[in-house]
Each structure stands twice: as C-alpha cells, then as structure tokens.
Amino acid sequence: MLQPATSTLTRTLTVAQGIFAPGHLGELTKCLPFELVDAVPAETGAVQRRLRVLPSRVGVYFLLALGLFPHLGYAKVWDKLVAGLAGLPVAVPSAKALRDLRRRLGPVPLKSLFEVLAGPLAQPRTPGARYRHWRTVAFDGCSSIKVPDAERNRGWFGRARVRLGWAGYPTLRLMALVGTGSRGLLGAAFGPTSHGEAHYARQLMHLLGPQSLVLADRGFDNGKLLAEFAGTGAQFLVHLTSKRRLPTTHRLPDDSYLSRICSVQVRIIEADITATCTDGTRLHDGYRLVTTLLDPDQDPSDTLVRPYHERWEIESAYYALRHTLMQGRVLRST
C-alpha cells in the first residue's frame, strides 16, 4: 500500500533562563513581552523582596493563564504554562503555593497591565469603526456575571433577590467602553449592582475626548451624564426613553429639532425603525435619539440613524463574554 508522505515541523521557543522560564504565554508573549510584564510589578510595588522559586514576572503570566483556562484548577493551569519546557528544570509548585503567589501580587498589577493594553484596535477604514472623523465608541453595562458565594463577596456585592428567594451567587455590574467595528475594549469598571450604570460610566469618562462619538442606549439619557459626556469634548448619539420629553427650541428642515439638556444644546431625531428577522418577521419601533451634532446639512437625520446601530457591537461583545467565553461559569475565587 502506498504510504502518504509526512512532514516534521519544529518550532523554536525563546524563554527566560532559570526560575523565570515558566514566565511566558507562547505566541501571546509577543503581545505581552518580558519588559512590559516586568515594568508592571515594578511600578505597582509588587516585585518580590527576594528572588523566589516563583518570581513576580512568572506570577503575572500565571494569572493571565488563569484567564485563558478558567475551567482548570491552579495546578493544571501551571502544567499548561510549562508544557513546552520539557527538559528544563522548572518548579513544580503546589496549589497552595500558586494561591499564595496570586495573593502576593494582588489585583493592582493586572489592573495596570489592562490599562496599558486596552485601546483602539480598528484601523481608520475598518467598517463600522468611524463616523466622519470621529471614532465611534459604545457604553453599556452587564449585571449577570456571577462571583463565588464567599463572605467577602457577599459583603461587597450583596445578594440578589429572585422570584423564589435569594440567588445562589452574588453578581457584579460590569461597565465597558468598546470601540465599534472591532469590539476592542477601551476601558472597564465593575462593582456592586447597587450602583447604577451612570456611576461606573463616570469612572471611564477620562477615556473620551474630541475624537470620540459616544453611542449609548436609554440607560444613559440622564441629563447630568450627557452634560459630562459633552464636557469631555466628545460628541454623543444616545437613545432617549419614551418618558423624556424635551422642549423644542427650533425646528430644523429635516424634521429634527433643537433643544437643551442641562445647558447643553442638543438635537432630537425621531425615527421609525423596521427590522426583518431571519424567519421573515418584520418588527417596527420608534426611536428618539439625542445628539450634539446639530447641523442637519452635515449630519442629516437619516444618515445619523445608521451609526447608532453600531452600538449593538457592545451587546455582541457581552454575549460572547457570557455565553461563549464563560459559558455561564462563575468567576474564579481568590
């Protein structure tokens, strides 16, 4: 019988020497090089006081690996981290030693690393990433992510009441600012669900600027919050609730009209939206959008309605987080 031809592929893996060898994530190390990971503990005061078997650099890579393999225990995640280091004298720490390493580092280095890496991913010509010269970004919150039912978590997040009693796990509220067109995270904040979405959106306000066009749903039509958006120099396009009625100060040729919210001059656009489902069903709804883009000649109403739909990019990102990446799992305990 004729045997099929075979090929042998080899790959060169560059790692640090000695006890630092487990500190890598394979190909992902290109995005998280040694110099960056070393700088984060140094800037946040998390560098080890003496050189241990598990130095801080290795600890940061281990914590990142925990996020890549959330369904595995600490020891199994360590095995993944050192799987490509056969023949090197690497440590075999216990689960307790790895837990102590995580607690020694704390959350600050990872928060700092996230803030360094988070940012726009789309190119200027990426579809859905820009409207005219503004980069379109979307705000939204998620309050369905569960955390371990530990006493400290219950004390911070509280317990959620459901129809038949108390929920099995506390939940947190996650607020994200996402670049449309790429779903790249620009920033994130989280905490107890007792605080509303506006509370966490204000923590991300520093990420906005004159180059941004903010897209948001009805939960963000608070007048003070919209004034704060405008105060950053950003433009916004936000869905108004049906109960909010603003006075008309001037009617424009395209049937939109000017008004004011907390001393900010805005423009109101009323639109009828029709969506066709995969089964052919057609759904109709009326939208009222508020924006700081006031000129109907440069930004006609029918043109402005289209970029608002890019806001659904953040809904897709949250769907991927809850149902694809996490698959309903509870976040890791500390």
Residue, then its C-alpha position, 0 to 999 in steps of 0.5 A: m500500500l502506498q504510504p502518504a508522505t509526512s512532514t516534521l515541523t519544529r518550532t523554536l521557543t525563546v524563554a527566560q533562563g532559570i526560575f523565570a522560564p515558566g514566565h511566558l504565554g507562547e505566541l501571546t508573549k509577543c503581545l505581552p513581552f518580558e519588559l512590559v510584564d516586568a515594568v508592571p510589578a515594578e511600578t505597582g510595588a509588587v516585585q518580590r523582596r527576594l528572588r523566589v522559586l516563583p518570581s513576580r514576572v512568572g506570577v503575572y503570566f500565571l494569572l493571565a493563564l488563569g484567564l485563558f483556562p478558567h475551567l482548570g484548577y491552579a495546578k493544571v493551569w501551571d502544567k499548561l504554562v510549562a508544557g513546552l519546557a520539557g527538559l528544563p528544570v522548572a518548579v513544580p509548585s503546589a496549589k497552595a503555593l500558586r494561591d499564595l503567589r496570586r495573593r502576593l501580587g494582588p489585583v493592582p498589577l493586572k489592573s495596570l497591565f489592562e490599562v496599558l493594553a486596552g485601546p483602539l484596535a480598528q484601523p481608520r477604514t475598518p467598517g463600522a469603526r468611524y463616523r466622519h472623523w470621529r471614532t465611534v465608541a459604545f457604553d453599556g453595562c452587564s449585571s449577570i456575571k456571577v462571583p463565588d458565594a464567599e463572605r467577602n463577596r457577599g459583603w461587597f456585592g450583596r445578594a440578589r433577590v429572585r422570584l423564589g428567594w435569594a440567588g445562589y451567587p452574588t453578581l457584579r455590574l460590569m461597565a465597558l467602553v468598546g470601540t465599534g467595528s472591532r469590539g476592542l475594549l477601551g476601558a472597564a469598571f465593575g462593582p456592586t449592582s447597587h450602583g447604577e450604570a451612570h456611576y461606573a460610566r463616570q469612572l471611564m469618562h477620562l477615556l473620551g475626548p474630541q475624537s470620540l462619538v459616544l453611542a449609548d442606549r436609554g440607560f444613559d439619557n440622564g441629563k447630568l451624564l450627557a452634560e459630562f459626556a459633552g464636557t469631555g469634548a466628545q460628541f454623543l448619539v444616545h437613545l432617549t426613553s419614551k418618558r423624556r420629553l424635551p422642549t423644542t427650541h427650533r425646528l430644523p428642515d429635516d424634521s429634527y429639532l433643537s433643544r437643551i439638556c442641562s445647558v447643553q444644546v442638543r438635537i432630537i431625531e425621531a425615527d421609525i425603525t423596521a427590522t426583518c428577522t431571519d424567519g421573515t418577521r418584520l418588527h417596527d419601533g420608534y426611536r428618539l435619539v439625542t445628539t450634539l451634532l446639530d447641523p442637519d446639512q452635515d449630519p442629516s437625520d437619516t444618515l445619523v440613524r445608521p451609526y447608532h446601530e453600531r452600538w449593538e457591537i457592545e451587546s455582541a461583545y457581552y454575549a460572547l463574554r457570557h455565553t461563549l467565553m464563560q459559558g455561564r461559569v462563575l468567576r474564579s475565587t481568590 
